[in-house]
Amino acid sequence: MFRRPRAYKLLPFLYRGADGLRRFFATSLNARSNRPHCVVENEGSKKMTRTSVTRKRRQLARNFERATVAERPFIGRGPRYIVQPSVTAACAPSLRAIAAALRDENLAIDSDQLQTLQTFIRGGGSDSPFFGDDATEALREAVRLQHDIVGAVAAPPEYEPDTVAA
């Protein structure tokens, strides 16, 4: 009995065409017989690529830059400010320094530090002093984060520059 491959359900128009296309798509859409399909399907998901880390760093840097500008008050029901203007004004220099450090790709920042920064800037509620009323507490936390990030060891260069013999 002839059993149609899974690719036939997804791309039936290919099975009416040339044999080369049929073989290519049939072999690429079906898992190899010696490996389970779930392994093949999730093969690339465990890798942490440099582009995804860079994207996260840039996104956090944009968040820190936006947080340096005081927001306009909300007129209506609920809280007037999400972040108090006094907190924003107090933390602005430290937040700018953190944003500049995040954009600097020569600075080594690990995932725990990125998570701490993300909790500070996006945490909300009781998780972060940045969203509270106390400007001094928020400033202390921002300065502590700034010293943790800016004081980090610079990443080693990927290549050694050629030395010119005199």
N, CA and C of each residue as an Amber inpcrd file, in Angstrom:
protein
   498
   0.8320000  -1.1780000   0.0000000   0.0000000   0.0000000   0.0000000
   0.8760000   1.2410000   0.0000000   0.5640000   2.1900000  -0.8650000
   1.3240000   3.4300000  -0.9730000   0.8300000   4.4270000   0.0740000
   1.7590000   4.9140000   0.8740000   1.4160000   5.9010000   1.8940000
   2.0020000   7.2450000   1.4880000   1.1740000   8.2520000   1.4190000
   1.6580000   9.5750000   1.0370000   2.4200000  10.2030000   2.1990000
   3.5370000  10.8730000   1.8920000   4.2950000  11.5200000   2.9620000
   3.5360000  12.7330000   3.5090000   3.9920000  13.2100000   4.6470000
   3.3760000  14.3500000   5.3160000   3.4300000  15.6060000   4.4510000
   4.4380000  15.7240000   3.6370000   4.5900000  16.9000000   2.7930000
   3.4450000  17.0150000   1.7870000   2.8250000  15.9020000   1.4490000
   1.7240000  15.9450000   0.4900000   0.5480000  16.7350000   1.0490000
   0.3000000  16.6070000   2.3310000  -0.7900000  17.3570000   2.9490000
  -0.4930000  18.8420000   2.9880000   0.7670000  19.1900000   3.2280000
   1.1270000  20.5940000   3.3420000   1.2790000  21.2760000   1.9890000
   1.8830000  20.5780000   1.0440000   2.1820000  21.1650000  -0.2630000
   1.7670000  20.2190000  -1.3820000   0.4690000  20.0230000  -1.6260000
   0.0540000  19.0390000  -2.6320000   0.4210000  19.4430000  -4.0500000
   0.5730000  20.7420000  -4.3110000   0.9010000  21.1750000  -5.6730000
   2.2850000  20.7170000  -6.1040000   3.1760000  20.4480000  -5.1530000
   4.5130000  19.9800000  -5.5170000   4.4920000  18.5510000  -6.0360000
   3.5220000  17.7560000  -5.6140000   3.4690000  16.3620000  -6.0300000
   2.8710000  16.1960000  -7.4220000   2.3840000  17.2660000  -7.9640000
   1.9090000  17.2080000  -9.3500000   2.9960000  17.6510000 -10.3250000
   4.0900000  18.2010000  -9.8030000   5.1390000  18.7810000 -10.6480000
   6.3110000  17.8460000 -10.8530000   7.4890000  18.4320000 -10.9460000
   8.7190000  17.7100000 -11.2600000   9.1460000  16.8110000 -10.1090000
   9.8500000  15.7460000 -10.4630000  10.3050000  14.7870000  -9.4630000
  11.3630000  15.3770000  -8.5320000  12.2190000  16.2510000  -9.0430000
  13.2740000  16.8410000  -8.2250000  12.7080000  17.6610000  -7.0760000
  11.7100000  18.4730000  -7.3640000  11.0630000  19.2540000  -6.3030000
  10.3790000  18.3510000  -5.2960000   9.7470000  17.3150000  -5.8000000
   9.0290000  16.4040000  -4.9250000   9.9870000  15.7470000  -3.9310000
  11.1150000  15.2480000  -4.4340000  12.0690000  14.5910000  -3.5530000
  12.6790000  15.5620000  -2.5500000  12.9910000  16.7830000  -2.9940000
  13.5990000  17.7780000  -2.1110000  12.6680000  18.1230000  -0.9550000
  11.4240000  18.4600000  -1.2490000  10.5000000  18.8620000  -0.2000000
  10.0650000  17.6850000   0.6610000   9.9530000  16.5170000   0.0890000
   9.5560000  15.3550000   0.8740000  10.6330000  14.9950000   1.8910000
  11.8950000  15.0910000   1.5140000  12.9490000  14.7400000   2.4550000
  13.1820000  15.8340000   3.4740000  12.9690000  17.0990000   3.1150000
  13.2360000  18.1660000   4.0750000  12.1060000  18.3350000   5.0810000
  10.8760000  17.9780000   4.7370000   9.7640000  18.1320000   5.6670000
   9.5830000  16.9330000   6.5840000  10.1280000  15.8040000   6.2360000
   9.9980000  14.6200000   7.0770000  11.2830000  14.4020000   7.8560000
  11.1400000  13.9240000   9.0930000  12.3130000  13.6660000   9.9190000
  13.0510000  12.4380000   9.4030000  14.3530000  12.4030000   9.6410000
  15.1210000  11.2190000   9.2720000  14.6920000  10.0670000  10.1430000
  14.8530000   8.8690000   9.6280000  14.3210000   7.6960000  10.3220000
  15.0690000   7.3820000  11.6050000  16.3190000   7.8090000  11.7480000
  17.0750000   7.4430000  12.9410000  16.9360000   8.4830000  14.0620000
  16.1900000   9.5640000  13.8470000  15.9960000  10.5890000  14.8750000
  14.5140000  10.8790000  15.0320000  14.0290000  11.0270000  16.2510000
  12.6180000  11.3500000  16.4430000  12.2900000  12.7310000  15.8840000
  11.0580000  12.8980000  15.4640000  10.6400000  14.1610000  14.8500000
  10.7510000  15.3260000  15.8280000  10.4540000  15.1070000  17.1200000
  10.5060000  16.2020000  18.0910000  11.9320000  16.7320000  18.2400000
  12.9370000  15.8740000  18.0710000  14.3250000  16.3230000  18.1520000
  14.6630000  17.2030000  16.9600000  14.2580000  16.7830000  15.7840000
  14.5400000  17.5530000  14.5770000  13.7880000  18.8830000  14.6000000
  12.5570000  18.8620000  15.0940000  11.7200000  20.0530000  15.1080000
  12.2790000  21.1290000  16.0320000  12.7890000  20.7350000  17.1910000
  13.2730000  21.6970000  18.1820000  14.7890000  21.8320000  18.1830000
  15.4260000  21.4510000  17.1160000  16.8800000  21.4130000  17.0820000
  17.5240000  22.7890000  17.2590000  17.0280000  23.7890000  16.5860000
  17.6570000  25.1030000  16.6390000  17.1770000  25.9840000  17.7620000
  16.1850000  25.5610000  18.5360000  15.6040000  26.4410000  19.5400000
  16.4730000  26.5970000  20.7820000  17.4230000  25.7020000  21.0300000
  18.2220000  25.7790000  22.2390000  19.4230000  26.7010000  22.0970000
  19.7550000  27.0730000  20.8830000  20.9120000  27.9210000  20.6750000
  20.5760000  29.3600000  21.0430000  21.4960000  30.0140000  21.7290000
  21.3440000  31.4310000  22.0310000  22.3000000  32.1640000  21.1080000
  21.7670000  32.7420000  20.0770000  22.6210000  33.3560000  19.0770000
  23.0290000  34.7550000  19.5160000  24.0760000  35.2300000  18.9260000
  24.5820000  36.5610000  19.2500000  23.5770000  37.6250000  18.8480000
  22.8360000  37.3870000  17.7620000  21.8880000  38.4020000  17.3130000
  20.7350000  38.5590000  18.2900000  20.2880000  37.4740000  18.9150000
  19.1830000  37.5980000  19.8650000  19.6220000  38.3210000  21.1300000
  20.8460000  38.0770000  21.5900000  21.3630000  38.7850000  22.7610000
  21.5390000  40.2670000  22.4330000  22.0610000  40.5540000  21.2510000
  22.2390000  41.9460000  20.8280000  20.8940000  42.6420000  20.7220000
  19.9040000  41.9300000  20.1960000  18.5640000  42.5160000  20.0760000
  17.9870000  42.8360000  21.4480000  18.1670000  41.9440000  22.4230000
  17.6770000  42.1860000  23.7790000  18.3900000  43.3640000  24.4250000
  19.7040000  43.4490000  24.1940000  20.4520000  44.5730000  24.7650000
  19.9940000  45.8880000  24.1760000  19.7860000  45.9350000  22.8660000
  19.3250000  47.1760000  22.2380000  17.9320000  47.5560000  22.7030000
  17.0650000  46.5780000  22.8640000  15.7140000  46.8500000  23.3320000
  15.7340000  47.3990000  24.7630000  16.5570000  46.8120000  25.6220000
  16.6760000  47.3300000  26.9770000  17.2740000  48.7300000  26.9810000
  18.2400000  48.9850000  26.0980000  18.8260000  50.3250000  26.0100000
  17.7700000  51.3520000  25.6030000  16.9080000  50.9890000  24.6590000
  15.8180000  51.9010000  24.2830000  14.8650000  52.1420000  25.4490000
  14.5870000  51.0960000  26.2160000  13.7170000  51.2570000  27.3840000
  14.3380000  52.1990000  28.4150000  15.6380000  52.0820000  28.6360000
  16.3060000  52.9610000  29.5860000  16.3340000  54.4000000  29.0750000
  16.5350000  54.5880000  27.7740000  16.5080000  55.9460000  27.2090000
  15.1260000  56.5720000  27.3490000  14.0750000  55.7890000  27.0980000
  12.7090000  56.3080000  27.2490000  12.3940000  56.6450000  28.6900000
  12.9700000  55.9140000  29.6210000  12.6880000  56.1360000  31.0370000
  13.3390000  57.4060000  31.5700000  14.2830000  57.9890000  30.8330000
  14.9270000  59.2130000  31.3020000  14.0560000  60.4440000  31.1000000
  13.0210000  60.3440000  30.2820000  12.1310000  61.4780000  30.0070000
  10.8900000  61.3340000  30.8760000  10.5570000  62.3930000  31.5870000
   9.3730000  62.3590000  32.4510000   8.1140000  62.2700000  31.5940000
   7.1800000  61.4720000  32.0410000   5.9460000  61.2900000  31.2790000
   4.9380000  62.3820000  31.6080000   3.9980000  62.5560000  30.7060000
   2.9250000  63.5170000  30.9460000   1.9070000  62.9080000  31.9020000
   1.2550000  63.7510000  32.6940000   0.2650000  63.1890000  33.6220000
  -0.9610000  62.6760000  32.8780000  -1.5500000  61.6270000  33.4220000
  -2.7670000  61.0560000  32.8650000  -3.9450000  61.6960000  33.5820000
  -4.8280000  62.3150000  32.8360000  -6.0100000  62.9330000  33.4110000
  -7.1600000  61.9380000  33.2900000  -7.6460000  61.4980000  34.3980000
  -8.7200000  60.5170000  34.3960000  -8.6650000  59.6910000  35.6620000
  -9.3320000  58.5540000  35.6380000  -9.3430000  57.6810000  36.8040000
  -8.0420000  56.9020000  36.8780000  -7.6240000  56.6120000  38.0770000
  -6.4130000  55.8390000  38.2650000  -5.2290000  56.7240000  38.5970000
  -4.0450000  56.1320000  38.6340000  -2.8550000  56.9230000  38.9990000
  -2.5200000  57.9540000  37.9190000  -2.0370000  59.0940000  38.3530000
  -1.6920000  60.1580000  37.4300000  -0.3850000  59.8410000  36.6890000
   0.5700000  59.2570000  37.4030000   1.8650000  58.9060000  36.8140000
   2.1610000  57.4320000  37.0820000   2.7710000  56.7680000  36.1150000
   3.2750000  55.4150000  36.3530000   4.6230000  55.5210000  37.0550000
   5.4690000  56.4200000  36.5430000   6.7500000  56.7220000  37.1820000
   6.6980000  58.1910000  37.5960000   6.9440000  58.4560000  38.8600000
   6.8830000  59.8210000  39.3680000   7.9620000  60.6880000  38.7050000
   7.6430000  61.9310000  38.3700000   8.6460000  62.8070000  37.7250000
   9.8870000  63.0260000  38.5860000   9.7360000  63.0420000  39.9000000
  10.9050000  63.2250000  40.7670000  11.8360000  62.0140000  40.6730000
  11.2710000  60.8310000  40.5550000  12.0780000  59.6090000  40.4060000
  12.7940000  59.6200000  39.0620000  12.0780000  60.0280000  38.0130000
  12.6750000  60.0940000  36.6790000  13.8360000  61.0740000  36.6410000
  13.6320000  62.2570000  37.2400000  14.6890000  63.2730000  37.2430000
  15.8990000  62.8110000  38.0470000  15.6710000  62.1120000  39.1520000
  16.7810000  61.6640000  39.9890000  17.5920000  60.5570000  39.3120000
  16.9090000  59.6710000  38.6120000  17.5780000  58.4890000  38.0350000
  18.0980000  58.7050000  36.6140000  17.7730000  59.8200000  35.9810000
  18.0830000  60.0130000  34.5580000  19.5700000  59.8350000  34.2130000
  20.5150000  60.4460000  34.9460000  21.9300000  60.2500000  34.5600000
  22.3750000  58.7880000  34.6300000  21.9570000  58.0760000  35.6610000
  22.3370000  56.6600000  35.7790000  21.6910000  55.8270000  34.6820000
  20.4450000  56.1390000  34.3520000  19.7620000  55.3820000  33.3030000
  20.4170000  55.6100000  31.9410000  20.8590000  56.8350000  31.6720000
  21.5700000  57.1110000  30.4120000  22.8950000  56.3640000  30.3490000
  23.6040000  56.3020000  31.4710000  24.8850000  55.5770000  31.5080000
  24.6640000  54.0770000  31.2800000  23.6020000  53.5320000  31.8510000
  23.2890000  52.1100000  31.6490000  22.9270000  51.8530000  30.1920000
  22.1440000  52.7730000  29.5910000  21.7670000  52.6140000  28.1800000
  23.0020000  52.6460000  27.2810000  23.9330000  53.5520000  27.5770000
  25.1680000  53.6240000  26.7830000  25.9920000  52.3450000  26.9560000
  26.0320000  51.7950000  28.1610000  26.7790000  50.5630000  28.3970000
  26.1190000  49.3790000  27.6820000  24.7990000  49.3660000  27.6200000
  24.1140000  48.2810000  26.9110000  24.3770000  48.3370000  25.4140000
  24.5240000  49.5250000  24.8830000  24.8000000  49.6610000  23.4450000
  26.2470000  49.3370000  23.0950000  27.1330000  49.3840000  24.0770000
  28.5430000  49.0750000  23.8420000  28.7130000  47.5610000  23.8200000
  29.0050000  47.0050000  22.6430000  29.0910000  45.5550000  22.4990000
  30.4090000  44.9760000  23.0110000  31.3720000  45.8220000  23.3300000
  32.6290000  45.3340000  23.8830000  32.5160000  45.0580000  25.3760000
  31.4260000  45.4900000  25.9890000  31.2110000  45.2990000  27.4100000
  30.4830000  43.9770000  27.6310000  31.0600000  43.1220000  28.4530000
  30.4710000  41.8010000  28.7060000  29.3740000  41.9280000  29.7600000
  28.1540000  41.5640000  29.3710000  27.0110000  41.5830000  30.2800000
  26.3520000  40.2130000  30.1900000  26.2270000  39.5400000  31.3320000
  25.6440000  38.2010000  31.2990000  24.1270000  38.2620000  31.4230000
  23.4890000  37.1170000  31.3000000  22.0270000  37.0640000  31.2740000
  21.4140000  37.4170000  32.6250000  22.1120000  37.1480000  33.7270000
  21.5860000  37.5200000  35.0430000  21.5240000  39.0380000  35.1980000
  22.5470000  39.7150000  34.7200000  22.5380000  41.1790000  34.7740000
  21.4460000  41.7510000  33.8840000  21.2560000  41.1660000  32.6990000
  20.1720000  41.6260000  31.8280000  18.8120000  41.4160000  32.4860000
  18.6450000  40.3040000  33.1750000  17.3840000  40.0310000  33.8670000
  17.1550000  41.0370000  34.9950000  18.2170000  41.3860000  35.7200000
  18.1030000  42.3780000  36.7910000  17.7120000  43.7390000  36.2330000
  18.3370000  44.1180000  35.1210000  17.9940000  45.3940000  34.4820000
  16.5540000  45.3960000  33.9960000  16.1430000  44.2860000  33.4300000
  14.7830000  44.1800000  32.9220000  13.7710000  44.2640000  34.0610000
  14.0630000  43.6550000  35.1860000  13.1740000  43.7320000  36.3440000
  13.0900000  45.1560000  36.8660000  14.2100000  45.8750000  36.8600000
  14.2120000  47.2510000  37.3460000  13.3880000  48.1600000  36.4500000
  13.5470000  48.0430000  35.1400000  12.9190000  49.0000000  34.2330000
  11.4970000  48.5980000  33.8450000  11.1830000  47.3070000  33.8630000
   9.8580000  46.8500000  33.4570000   9.0630000  46.2160000  34.5950000
   9.6900000  46.0810000  35.7610000   9.0990000  45.3170000  36.8510000
   7.7380000  45.7920000  37.2900000   7.6320000  47.0640000  37.5910000
   6.3610000  47.5890000  38.0600000   6.0190000  47.1010000  39.4550000
   5.0950000  47.7520000  40.0720000   4.6030000  47.3350000  41.3780000
   5.6830000  47.3520000  42.4360000   5.7080000  46.3350000  43.2770000
   6.6570000  46.2780000  44.3880000   8.0010000  45.6810000  43.9770000
   8.1120000  45.1900000  42.7410000   9.3630000  44.5670000  42.3060000
  10.4870000  45.5810000  42.1190000  10.1530000  46.8050000  41.7510000
  11.1660000  47.7800000  41.4040000  10.9130000  49.0970000  42.1270000
  11.9540000  49.6660000  42.7270000  11.7770000  50.9750000  43.3670000
  11.5960000  52.1000000  42.3480000  11.8600000  51.8150000  41.0790000
  11.7080000  52.8360000  40.0390000  10.2430000  53.2640000  39.8910000
   9.3190000  52.3800000  40.2080000   7.8960000  52.6930000  40.0780000
   7.2790000  53.1580000  41.3910000   8.0920000  53.3550000  42.4240000
   7.5970000  53.8150000  43.7100000   7.6360000  55.3250000  43.8290000
   7.3560000  55.8180000  45.0500000   7.3320000  57.2580000  45.3080000
   8.6580000  57.7890000  45.8260000   9.5180000  56.9210000  46.3250000
  10.7620000  57.3420000  46.9600000  11.8700000  57.4960000  45.9140000
  12.2380000  58.7420000  45.6310000  13.2690000  59.0140000  44.6240000
  14.6480000  58.5720000  45.1070000  14.8970000  58.6630000  46.4160000
  16.2050000  58.2840000  46.9580000  16.4440000  56.7830000  46.8220000
  15.4440000  55.9980000  47.1430000  15.5810000  54.5440000  47.0160000
  15.7820000  54.1390000  45.5540000  15.0330000  54.7590000  44.6470000
  15.1820000  54.4540000  43.2220000  16.5580000  54.8770000  42.7220000
  17.0490000  56.0220000  43.2010000  18.3770000  56.4840000  42.7910000
  19.4570000  55.5290000  43.2750000  19.3410000  55.0640000  44.5090000
  20.3340000  54.1090000  45.0340000  20.3640000  52.8280000  44.1950000
  19.1830000  52.3400000  43.8510000  19.1200000  51.1150000  43.0430000
  19.6840000  51.3490000  41.6460000  19.3780000  52.5080000  41.0400000
  19.8890000  52.8200000  39.7010000  21.4090000  52.9520000  39.7100000
  21.9470000  53.5850000  40.7380000  23.4070000  53.7260000  40.8390000
  24.0620000  52.3670000  41.0720000  23.4280000  51.5190000  41.8830000
  23.9650000  50.1740000  42.1080000  24.0050000  49.3840000  40.8040000
  22.9190000  49.4730000  40.0270000  22.8950000  48.7820000  38.7290000
  23.9320000  49.3670000  37.7730000  24.0830000  50.6810000  37.8130000
  25.0760000  51.3200000  36.9490000  26.4740000  50.8180000  37.2860000
  26.7970000  50.7220000  38.5690000  28.1240000  50.2270000  38.9560000
  28.2980000  48.7540000  38.6120000  27.2300000  47.9690000  38.6980000
  27.3140000  46.5590000  38.3170000  27.5730000  46.3970000  36.8230000
  26.9250000  47.2240000  36.0120000  27.0300000  47.0830000  34.5600000
  28.2840000  47.7630000  34.0250000  28.4870000  49.0140000  34.3660000
  29.6250000  49.7570000  33.8210000  30.9300000  49.2390000  34.3990000
  30.8760000  48.7360000  35.6230000  32.0770000  48.1970000  36.2490000
  32.4180000  46.7920000  35.8000000  31.6120000  46.2290000  34.8760000
  31.8610000  44.8690000  34.3930000  33.1350000  44.8390000  33.5660000
  33.7420000  43.6710000  33.4900000  34.9860000  43.4970000  32.7430000
  34.6790000  43.5510000  31.2480000  35.5160000  44.2450000  30.4960000
  35.3250000  44.3320000  29.0520000  35.5810000  42.9750000  28.4090000
  34.8340000  42.6900000  27.3690000  34.9820000  41.4170000  26.6590000
  36.3070000  41.4000000  25.9120000  36.9630000  40.2460000  25.8500000
  38.2310000  40.1830000  25.0990000  37.9660000  40.3410000  23.6070000
  38.9090000  40.9430000  22.8840000  38.7040000  41.0970000  21.4410000
  38.6900000  39.7290000  20.7570000  37.9630000  39.6540000  19.6580000
  37.8260000  38.3760000  18.9650000  39.0710000  38.0190000  18.1500000
  39.8780000  38.9820000  17.8520000  41.0790000  38.7190000  17.0800000
  42.2050000  39.5670000  17.6390000  43.3990000  39.1070000  17.4200000
  44.5780000  39.8600000  17.8370000  45.0390000  40.7230000  16.6640000
  45.2220000  42.0180000  16.8760000  45.6970000  42.8650000  15.7720000
  47.1140000  42.4680000  15.3730000  47.3790000  42.5680000  14.0930000
  48.7050000  42.2360000  13.5900000  49.6980000  43.2880000  14.0320000
  50.8320000  42.8240000  14.5030000  51.8750000  43.7510000  14.9020000
  52.8330000  43.9430000  13.7520000  53.2100000  45.1800000  13.5450000
  54.1200000  45.5010000  12.4560000  55.5360000  45.4720000  12.9940000
  56.3820000  44.6740000  12.3660000  57.7730000  44.5890000  12.7960000
  58.5390000  45.8030000  12.2840000  59.3010000  46.3840000  13.1570000
  60.0470000  47.5830000  12.7760000  61.3510000  47.2530000  12.1170000
